Amino acid sequence: MTEAEQIVKLQMQELGQQARDASRVMAAAETKVKNAALLAAMDAIDSTHSDLVTANAIDLKAGEEKGRCWIVLNLPTPALKP
């Protein structure tokens, strides 16, 4: 495993731990708090939609250039289509 891959692996593990921690907080939260958090997440995604589409296109192109499996690169992603 390269150093870059190790860094990504550690970052993903940390992100996963943060998600597990957040899920415990959300599980104990009142419905109003959960709804507000979901709406905030939706707003964040909506406000960065074009950036997400662009980043996805770059990732797909990089995958194609590296010979990644066509089926994996072309899974339907209706929420990210331009």
Contacts in CASP RR format, 6 or more apart in sequence:
PFRMAT RR
TARGET T0000
AUTHOR 0000-0000-0000
METHOD contacts of the structure
MODEL  1
MTEAEQIVKLQMQELGQQARDASRVMAAAETKVKNAALLAAMDAIDSTHS
DLVTANAIDLKAGEEKGRCWIVLNLPTPALKP
1 9 0 8 1.000
26 33 0 8 1.000
26 34 0 8 1.000
26 37 0 8 1.000
29 37 0 8 1.000
45 52 0 8 1.000
50 82 0 8 1.000
52 80 0 8 1.000
53 80 0 8 1.000
53 81 0 8 1.000
53 82 0 8 1.000
56 77 0 8 1.000
56 80 0 8 1.000
60 73 0 8 1.000
63 73 0 8 1.000
64 73 0 8 1.000
END
